[in-house]
Amino acid sequence: MTETITIRQEPIELYKVLKIANWVGAGGEAKFVISEGLVELNGEVETRKAKKVYNNDVVTFQEMSVKVVVGETPEE
């Protein structure tokens, strides 16, 4: 199942998406799992920690997926 993460502006760095999704506890952990090839961006393994993620991109980690969309965040 794919959930949705709303960001205010694009692009956002890949490791930040993992933190926002609460898949990792810190940026260092996010960067590690990305560098180990455990994260996919749009169905392809991505090992660049600062890879830019854009509107409608899908990030997958450990069989969990999120779609990144640009818009107003819920708390606004």
N, CA, C and O atoms as CSV, one atom per row, in Angstrom:
chain,resi,resn,atom,element,x,y,z
A,1,MET,N,N,0.840,-1.182,0.000
A,1,MET,CA,C,0.000,0.000,0.000
A,1,MET,C,C,0.887,1.248,0.000
A,1,MET,O,O,1.894,1.310,0.706
A,2,THR,N,N,0.502,2.217,-0.788
A,2,THR,CA,C,1.277,3.450,-0.882
A,2,THR,C,C,0.571,4.571,-0.138
A,2,THR,O,O,-0.584,4.888,-0.421
A,3,GLU,N,N,1.271,5.163,0.808
A,3,GLU,CA,C,0.750,6.320,1.533
A,3,GLU,C,C,1.223,7.576,0.821
A,3,GLU,O,O,1.998,7.498,-0.133
A,4,THR,N,N,0.759,8.738,1.281
A,4,THR,CA,C,1.144,10.003,0.670
A,4,THR,C,C,1.814,10.895,1.699
A,4,THR,O,O,1.357,11.001,2.837
A,5,ILE,N,N,2.901,11.535,1.291
A,5,ILE,CA,C,3.575,12.547,2.101
A,5,ILE,C,C,3.436,13.865,1.351
A,5,ILE,O,O,3.741,13.942,0.161
A,6,THR,N,N,2.980,14.897,2.044
A,6,THR,CA,C,2.841,16.212,1.428
A,6,THR,C,C,3.996,17.101,1.869
A,6,THR,O,O,4.277,17.238,3.059
A,7,ILE,N,N,4.657,17.702,0.886
A,7,ILE,CA,C,5.745,18.637,1.172
A,7,ILE,C,C,5.364,20.006,0.620
A,7,ILE,O,O,4.528,20.108,-0.278
A,8,ARG,N,N,5.975,21.049,1.155
A,8,ARG,CA,C,5.639,22.408,0.723
A,8,ARG,C,C,6.232,22.764,-0.625
A,8,ARG,O,O,5.587,23.421,-1.441
A,9,GLN,N,N,7.460,22.329,-0.856
A,9,GLN,CA,C,8.106,22.654,-2.130
A,9,GLN,C,C,9.034,21.530,-2.528
A,9,GLN,O,O,9.536,20.783,-1.688
A,10,GLU,N,N,9.249,21.427,-3.815
A,10,GLU,CA,C,10.167,20.430,-4.340
A,10,GLU,C,C,11.411,21.116,-4.862
A,10,GLU,O,O,11.363,22.310,-5.158
A,11,PRO,N,N,12.503,20.423,-4.984
A,11,PRO,CA,C,12.703,19.033,-4.595
A,11,PRO,C,C,13.015,18.900,-3.109
A,11,PRO,O,O,13.291,19.881,-2.420
A,12,ILE,N,N,12.963,17.661,-2.640
A,12,ILE,CA,C,13.365,17.322,-1.280
A,12,ILE,C,C,14.390,16.203,-1.403
A,12,ILE,O,O,14.295,15.370,-2.304
A,13,GLU,N,N,15.361,16.178,-0.510
A,13,GLU,CA,C,16.389,15.142,-0.567
A,13,GLU,C,C,15.816,13.809,-0.079
A,13,GLU,O,O,14.999,13.762,0.840
A,14,LEU,N,N,16.266,12.737,-0.718
A,14,LEU,CA,C,15.747,11.404,-0.442
A,14,LEU,C,C,15.823,11.037,1.033
A,14,LEU,O,O,14.857,10.505,1.581
A,15,TYR,N,N,16.940,11.306,1.685
A,15,TYR,CA,C,17.069,10.908,3.090
A,15,TYR,C,C,16.034,11.606,3.970
A,15,TYR,O,O,15.623,11.059,4.993
A,16,LYS,N,N,15.613,12.806,3.582
A,16,LYS,CA,C,14.598,13.529,4.357
A,16,LYS,C,C,13.228,12.873,4.238
A,16,LYS,O,O,12.435,12.914,5.178
A,17,VAL,N,N,12.948,12.269,3.088
A,17,VAL,CA,C,11.677,11.559,2.914
A,17,VAL,C,C,11.599,10.399,3.899
A,17,VAL,O,O,10.550,10.169,4.501
A,18,LEU,N,N,12.691,9.669,4.070
A,18,LEU,CA,C,12.701,8.557,5.019
A,18,LEU,C,C,12.435,9.036,6.436
A,18,LEU,O,O,11.745,8.364,7.203
A,19,LYS,N,N,12.980,10.196,6.789
A,19,LYS,CA,C,12.741,10.752,8.126
A,19,LYS,C,C,11.288,11.193,8.285
A,19,LYS,O,O,10.666,10.909,9.309
A,20,ILE,N,N,10.743,11.878,7.293
A,20,ILE,CA,C,9.352,12.345,7.360
A,20,ILE,C,C,8.390,11.165,7.464
A,20,ILE,O,O,7.384,11.242,8.170
A,21,ALA,N,N,8.694,10.077,6.764
A,21,ALA,CA,C,7.842,8.885,6.791
A,21,ALA,C,C,7.987,8.100,8.094
A,21,ALA,O,O,7.274,7.120,8.312
A,22,ASN,N,N,8.905,8.527,8.954
A,22,ASN,CA,C,9.181,7.835,10.220
A,22,ASN,C,C,9.683,6.411,10.014
A,22,ASN,O,O,9.422,5.529,10.831
A,23,TRP,N,N,10.397,6.195,8.928
A,23,TRP,CA,C,10.984,4.891,8.663
A,23,TRP,C,C,12.334,4.744,9.345
A,23,TRP,O,O,12.806,3.625,9.550
A,24,VAL,N,N,12.953,5.852,9.697
A,24,VAL,CA,C,14.249,5.857,10.377
A,24,VAL,C,C,14.196,6.874,11.503
A,24,VAL,O,O,13.344,7.762,11.515
A,25,GLY,N,N,15.118,6.734,12.449
A,25,GLY,CA,C,15.120,7.637,13.587
A,25,GLY,C,C,15.914,8.909,13.390
A,25,GLY,O,O,15.658,9.914,14.054
A,26,ALA,N,N,16.884,8.876,12.477
A,26,ALA,CA,C,17.743,10.048,12.295
A,26,ALA,C,C,18.286,10.080,10.873
A,26,ALA,O,O,18.211,9.100,10.132
A,27,GLY,N,N,18.834,11.235,10.518
A,27,GLY,CA,C,19.386,11.406,9.182
A,27,GLY,C,C,20.531,10.465,8.883
A,27,GLY,O,O,20.671,9.991,7.756
A,28,GLY,N,N,21.358,10.188,9.890
A,28,GLY,CA,C,22.473,9.270,9.695
A,28,GLY,C,C,22.002,7.869,9.350
A,28,GLY,O,O,22.588,7.201,8.498
A,29,GLU,N,N,20.952,7.430,10.006
A,29,GLU,CA,C,20.382,6.114,9.717
A,29,GLU,C,C,19.795,6.091,8.312
A,29,GLU,O,O,19.956,5.114,7.581
A,30,ALA,N,N,19.114,7.171,7.938
A,30,ALA,CA,C,18.537,7.271,6.592
A,30,ALA,C,C,19.633,7.178,5.539
A,30,ALA,O,O,19.500,6.445,4.559
A,31,LYS,N,N,20.702,7.915,5.741
A,31,LYS,CA,C,21.802,7.914,4.780
A,31,LYS,C,C,22.443,6.534,4.681
A,31,LYS,O,O,22.862,6.118,3.601
A,32,PHE,N,N,22.521,5.822,5.806
A,32,PHE,CA,C,23.103,4.483,5.802
A,32,PHE,C,C,22.261,3.514,4.980
A,32,PHE,O,O,22.795,2.813,4.120
A,33,VAL,N,N,20.948,3.462,5.233
A,33,VAL,CA,C,20.109,2.496,4.507
A,33,VAL,C,C,20.062,2.817,3.016
A,33,VAL,O,O,19.952,1.912,2.189
A,34,ILE,N,N,20.145,4.105,2.671
A,34,ILE,CA,C,20.186,4.475,1.252
A,34,ILE,C,C,21.496,3.996,0.632
A,34,ILE,O,O,21.490,3.390,-0.440
A,35,SER,N,N,22.612,4.264,1.297
A,35,SER,CA,C,23.919,3.880,0.747
A,35,SER,C,C,24.076,2.366,0.635
A,35,SER,O,O,24.867,1.882,-0.175
A,36,GLU,N,N,23.327,1.617,1.444
A,36,GLU,CA,C,23.362,0.155,1.391
A,36,GLU,C,C,22.457,-0.412,0.295
A,36,GLU,O,O,22.404,-1.628,0.106
A,37,GLY,N,N,21.748,0.456,-0.424
A,37,GLY,CA,C,20.894,0.001,-1.523
A,37,GLY,C,C,19.555,-0.554,-1.079
A,37,GLY,O,O,18.952,-1.359,-1.788
A,38,LEU,N,N,19.080,-0.133,0.090
A,38,LEU,CA,C,17.826,-0.656,0.634
A,38,LEU,C,C,16.613,0.205,0.293
A,38,LEU,O,O,15.497,-0.101,0.714
A,39,VAL,N,N,16.822,1.273,-0.461
A,39,VAL,CA,C,15.743,2.209,-0.780
A,39,VAL,C,C,15.573,2.282,-2.293
A,39,VAL,O,O,16.550,2.298,-3.042
A,40,GLU,N,N,14.308,2.326,-2.731
A,40,GLU,CA,C,14.011,2.477,-4.153
A,40,GLU,C,C,13.315,3.806,-4.392
A,40,GLU,O,O,12.525,4.268,-3.568
A,41,LEU,N,N,13.617,4.410,-5.527
A,41,LEU,CA,C,12.939,5.618,-5.977
A,41,LEU,C,C,12.317,5.287,-7.325
A,41,LEU,O,O,13.019,5.002,-8.295
A,42,ASN,N,N,10.996,5.329,-7.372
A,42,ASN,CA,C,10.255,4.995,-8.597
A,42,ASN,C,C,10.634,3.618,-9.143
A,42,ASN,O,O,10.791,3.438,-10.350
A,43,GLY,N,N,10.780,2.648,-8.232
A,43,GLY,CA,C,11.032,1.272,-8.626
A,43,GLY,C,C,12.478,0.916,-8.913
A,43,GLY,O,O,12.769,-0.230,-9.256
A,44,GLU,N,N,13.393,1.870,-8.781
A,44,GLU,CA,C,14.812,1.631,-9.032
A,44,GLU,C,C,15.604,1.846,-7.745
A,44,GLU,O,O,15.350,2.801,-7.011
A,45,VAL,N,N,16.565,0.960,-7.471
A,45,VAL,CA,C,17.416,1.123,-6.293
A,45,VAL,C,C,18.172,2.444,-6.414
A,45,VAL,O,O,18.751,2.753,-7.455
A,46,GLU,N,N,18.154,3.213,-5.328
A,46,GLU,CA,C,18.828,4.516,-5.312
A,46,GLU,C,C,19.820,4.541,-4.160
A,46,GLU,O,O,19.449,4.290,-3.014
A,47,THR,N,N,21.077,4.841,-4.458
A,47,THR,CA,C,22.111,4.867,-3.419
A,47,THR,C,C,22.646,6.271,-3.153
A,47,THR,O,O,23.544,6.442,-2.329
A,48,ARG,N,N,22.108,7.271,-3.837
A,48,ARG,CA,C,22.547,8.654,-3.609
A,48,ARG,C,C,21.685,9.275,-2.511
A,48,ARG,O,O,20.483,9.472,-2.690
A,49,LYS,N,N,22.303,9.575,-1.389
A,49,LYS,CA,C,21.580,10.076,-0.213
A,49,LYS,C,C,20.877,11.399,-0.468
A,49,LYS,O,O,19.772,11.625,0.027
A,50,ALA,N,N,21.505,12.265,-1.231
A,50,ALA,CA,C,20.941,13.597,-1.479
A,50,ALA,C,C,20.184,13.666,-2.805
A,50,ALA,O,O,19.916,14.756,-3.309
A,51,LYS,N,N,19.839,12.505,-3.374
A,51,LYS,CA,C,19.067,12.471,-4.613
A,51,LYS,C,C,17.808,13.302,-4.433
A,51,LYS,O,O,17.123,13.187,-3.417
A,52,LYS,N,N,17.507,14.125,-5.402
A,52,LYS,CA,C,16.334,14.997,-5.323
A,52,LYS,C,C,15.070,14.208,-5.653
A,52,LYS,O,O,15.024,13.458,-6.629
A,53,VAL,N,N,14.049,14.391,-4.822
A,53,VAL,CA,C,12.759,13.741,-5.004
A,53,VAL,C,C,11.754,14.825,-5.378
A,53,VAL,O,O,11.720,15.897,-4.774
A,54,TYR,N,N,10.940,14.527,-6.384
A,54,TYR,CA,C,10.000,15.510,-6.915
A,54,TYR,C,C,8.555,15.042,-6.757
A,54,TYR,O,O,8.294,13.906,-6.361
A,55,ASN,N,N,7.624,15.940,-7.073
A,55,ASN,CA,C,6.194,15.669,-7.008
A,55,ASN,C,C,5.859,14.361,-7.739
A,55,ASN,O,O,6.310,14.136,-8.862
A,56,ASN,N,N,5.074,13.515,-7.096
A,56,ASN,CA,C,4.593,12.231,-7.618
A,56,ASN,C,C,5.643,11.126,-7.657
A,56,ASN,O,O,5.361,10.042,-8.168
A,57,ASP,N,N,6.847,11.365,-7.132
A,57,ASP,CA,C,7.826,10.288,-7.012
A,57,ASP,C,C,7.376,9.331,-5.909
A,57,ASP,O,O,6.729,9.743,-4.945
A,58,VAL,N,N,7.722,8.053,-6.057
A,58,VAL,CA,C,7.381,7.037,-5.062
A,58,VAL,C,C,8.674,6.484,-4.467
A,58,VAL,O,O,9.569,6.043,-5.189
A,59,VAL,N,N,8.752,6.517,-3.138
A,59,VAL,CA,C,9.914,6.019,-2.404
A,59,VAL,C,C,9.492,4.748,-1.672
A,59,VAL,O,O,8.443,4.716,-1.028
A,60,THR,N,N,10.316,3.698,-1.772
A,60,THR,CA,C,10.003,2.410,-1.149
A,60,THR,C,C,11.162,1.972,-0.264
A,60,THR,O,O,12.330,2.072,-0.640
A,61,PHE,N,N,10.804,1.480,0.931
A,61,PHE,CA,C,11.785,0.963,1.889
A,61,PHE,C,C,11.122,-0.150,2.684
A,61,PHE,O,O,10.061,0.061,3.271
A,62,GLN,N,N,11.727,-1.328,2.712
A,62,GLN,CA,C,11.209,-2.482,3.455
A,62,GLN,C,C,9.726,-2.731,3.170
A,62,GLN,O,O,8.920,-2.852,4.093
A,63,GLU,N,N,9.381,-2.804,1.897
A,63,GLU,CA,C,8.020,-3.097,1.434
A,63,GLU,C,C,6.993,-2.036,1.797
A,63,GLU,O,O,5.793,-2.271,1.656
A,64,MET,N,N,7.439,-0.868,2.263
A,64,MET,CA,C,6.544,0.260,2.532
A,64,MET,C,C,6.822,1.311,1.473
A,64,MET,O,O,7.974,1.530,1.097
A,65,SER,N,N,5.765,1.966,0.988
A,65,SER,CA,C,5.942,2.981,-0.045
A,65,SER,C,C,5.205,4.251,0.318
A,65,SER,O,O,4.150,4.218,0.951
A,66,VAL,N,N,5.782,5.380,-0.097
A,66,VAL,CA,C,5.104,6.669,0.026
A,66,VAL,C,C,5.227,7.409,-1.295
A,66,VAL,O,O,6.244,7.329,-1.985
A,67,LYS,N,N,4.171,8.126,-1.626
A,67,LYS,CA,C,4.170,9.003,-2.791
A,67,LYS,C,C,4.350,10.421,-2.281
A,67,LYS,O,O,3.645,10.849,-1.367
A,68,VAL,N,N,5.281,11.144,-2.860
A,68,VAL,CA,C,5.563,12.517,-2.449
A,68,VAL,C,C,4.736,13.457,-3.318
A,68,VAL,O,O,4.802,13.399,-4.546
A,69,VAL,N,N,3.953,14.326,-2.671
A,69,VAL,CA,C,3.167,15.319,-3.398
A,69,VAL,C,C,3.458,16.700,-2.831
A,69,VAL,O,O,3.725,16.854,-1.639
A,70,VAL,N,N,3.401,17.694,-3.695
A,70,VAL,CA,C,3.631,19.075,-3.282
A,70,VAL,C,C,2.282,19.722,-3.028
A,70,VAL,O,O,1.363,19.605,-3.839
A,71,GLY,N,N,2.170,20.402,-1.904
A,71,GLY,CA,C,0.922,21.079,-1.570
A,71,GLY,C,C,0.990,21.648,-0.173
A,71,GLY,O,O,2.058,21.724,0.434
A,72,GLU,N,N,-0.155,22.046,0.327
A,72,GLU,CA,C,-0.239,22.559,1.688
A,72,GLU,C,C,-0.136,21.395,2.657
A,72,GLU,O,O,-0.809,20.378,2.487
A,73,THR,N,N,0.701,21.539,3.670
A,73,THR,CA,C,0.825,20.494,4.677
A,73,THR,C,C,-0.391,20.532,5.596
A,73,THR,O,O,-0.983,21.596,5.779
A,74,PRO,N,N,-0.778,19.402,6.178
A,74,PRO,CA,C,-2.003,19.325,6.985
A,74,PRO,C,C,-2.076,20.321,8.133
A,74,PRO,O,O,-3.168,20.776,8.471
A,75,GLU,N,N,-0.944,20.673,8.745
A,75,GLU,CA,C,-0.991,21.567,9.897
A,75,GLU,C,C,-1.167,23.027,9.508
A,75,GLU,O,O,-1.263,23.888,10.383
A,76,GLU,N,N,-1.212,23.323,8.214
A,76,GLU,CA,C,-1.383,24.710,7.780
A,76,GLU,C,C,-2.844,25.059,7.627
A,76,GLU,O,O,-3.175,26.189,7.267
